[in-house]
Amino acid sequence: GRIEVLPMPTTSHQRIVAKLFRSLERFVLADALGEVLIAPLRVRTGIRQYREPDVVFLFAHHADWAGEAFWDGADLVMEVVSPEGRTRDTVKKRHEYARAGIPEYWVVDPEMRAITVYTLDPHKDEASYVVHGDFGDGQEATSRLLPGFSVNVQTIFAV
């Protein structure tokens, strides 16, 4: 592994993270589906390899993955794209999360005012994601993993 020094999040980045967290947590708690947390929380993506997703969800039946020092997996992760980390957030992390078997990955892009939801492709031998949906202003970004969960894109990016 290697250490990656990441820039500190901006105020607008944290506002977006907070909105995503509150929306997802409200949905998850309503039916006791599992647990939602925010960074910093390490999630293992490989041998001695970890990421800290902005928002992370774990189904209740996977509670044994939630260790004190790190989670041994996740069911859904959300990343808010930072301008200086566009390739890291949209390409590198997508590959790592797919390889780790995380079923759903949301890329939340403030610059493009868009949310792309990826789900694991069940038809490929090598883990990779397919686009569940590209959502922009005036649309509701939906989850395939959590039927009924959605966020209004315009509301997420309103600061």
C-alpha positions in Angstrom: 0.0 0.0 0.0 0.9 3.6 0.0 -0.2 6.7 1.9 -2.3 9.2 0.0 -2.5 12.7 1.4 -5.9 14.2 0.5 -6.9 17.8 0.6 -9.1 19.0 3.4 -12.8 19.2 2.4 -14.4 22.6 1.7 -17.5 24.0 3.4 -19.6 23.3 0.3 -18.3 19.7 0.1 -19.2 19.1 3.8 -22.7 20.6 3.2 -23.3 18.2 0.4 -22.0 15.3 2.5 -24.3 16.3 5.4 -27.4 16.4 3.1 -26.6 13.0 1.6 -26.0 11.6 5.1 -29.2 13.0 6.6 -31.3 11.7 3.6 -29.9 8.3 3.6 -29.9 8.0 7.4 -33.6 9.0 7.6 -34.5 6.4 5.0 -32.4 3.6 6.7 -33.6 4.3 10.2 -37.3 4.3 9.2 -37.1 0.6 8.6 -34.0 -0.3 10.7 -32.1 -1.4 7.5 -28.6 -0.9 8.9 -26.1 1.8 9.7 -25.0 5.0 7.9 -21.8 6.9 8.8 -19.6 9.6 7.3 -15.9 10.1 6.9 -13.5 9.7 8.4 -14.2 5.9 8.6 -11.9 3.4 6.9 -13.4 0.7 4.7 -11.2 -2.1 3.5 -11.0 -2.3 -0.3 -8.1 -4.8 -0.5 -5.2 -6.3 1.4 -3.8 -3.4 3.5 -5.8 -1.1 1.4 -8.5 1.3 2.7 -10.7 4.2 1.6 -12.7 6.7 3.6 -15.9 7.2 1.7 -17.8 10.5 2.4 -20.9 8.5 3.2 -21.0 4.7 3.8 -24.0 2.3 4.4 -24.0 -1.2 5.8 -27.1 -3.5 5.9 -27.9 -4.8 9.4 -27.3 -8.4 8.3 -23.7 -7.3 7.5 -23.1 -5.8 11.0 -20.2 -8.2 11.6 -18.3 -6.2 9.0 -18.3 -3.1 11.2 -15.1 -3.3 13.2 -14.0 -0.6 15.6 -10.8 0.4 13.6 -12.3 -0.1 10.1 -15.2 -1.7 8.3 -14.5 -4.9 6.4 -16.8 -3.9 3.6 -19.8 -1.8 2.8 -23.1 -2.1 0.8 -23.2 1.5 -0.5 -20.6 4.2 -0.6 -21.0 7.9 -1.7 -18.1 10.1 -2.8 -18.4 13.9 -3.4 -16.0 14.7 -6.2 -13.3 17.3 -5.3 -11.9 19.4 -8.1 -8.3 18.3 -7.4 -9.3 14.6 -7.1 -11.6 14.2 -10.1 -9.8 11.1 -11.5 -9.3 9.6 -8.1 -13.0 9.9 -7.3 -14.4 8.9 -10.7 -12.0 6.3 -11.9 -9.6 5.0 -9.3 -12.1 4.6 -6.4 -14.7 3.2 -8.8 -12.3 0.4 -9.6 -11.3 -0.2 -6.0 -14.9 -0.2 -4.7 -15.9 -2.7 -7.5 -13.0 -5.0 -6.7 -14.0 -4.9 -3.0 -17.5 -6.0 -4.0 -19.4 -3.0 -2.8 -22.8 -3.3 -4.6 -23.5 0.4 -5.1 -21.3 3.5 -5.6 -22.6 7.1 -5.9 -20.4 9.7 -7.5 -21.7 13.1 -6.5 -20.2 15.8 -8.7 -20.8 19.4 -7.6 -19.0 20.9 -10.6 -21.3 19.1 -13.1 -24.3 19.3 -10.7 -24.8 15.6 -11.3 -25.1 12.3 -9.4 -24.1 9.0 -11.1 -25.2 5.8 -9.4 -23.2 2.7 -10.2 -24.1 -0.9 -9.4 -22.0 -4.0 -9.7 -22.4 -5.8 -13.1 -23.5 -9.3 -12.4 -22.7 -10.4 -15.9 -18.9 -9.9 -15.7 -16.4 -12.3 -14.2 -14.2 -9.4 -13.1 -15.9 -6.9 -10.7 -16.9 -3.8 -12.5 -19.8 -1.3 -12.3 -22.5 -0.4 -14.7 -24.4 2.9 -14.6 -27.8 2.6 -12.9 -28.5 6.2 -13.7 -27.0 9.7 -14.5 -29.1 12.3 -12.7 -29.0 16.1 -13.0 -30.9 19.1 -11.9 -34.7 18.6 -11.8 -34.3 14.8 -11.3 -34.3 12.4 -8.4 -31.2 10.2 -8.0 -32.4 6.7 -7.1 -30.8 3.7 -5.6 -31.1 0.2 -7.0 -29.9 -1.4 -3.8 -32.4 0.5 -1.6 -35.7 0.6 -3.5 -37.6 3.8 -2.6 -34.5 5.8 -1.6 -33.9 8.9 -3.7 -32.5 12.4 -3.4 -33.4 15.5 -5.3 -30.3 16.5 -7.2 -31.0 20.2 -7.1 -31.6 20.1 -3.4 -28.3 18.3 -2.8 -26.3 21.0 -4.6 -28.2 24.0 -3.2 -25.9 25.8 -0.8 
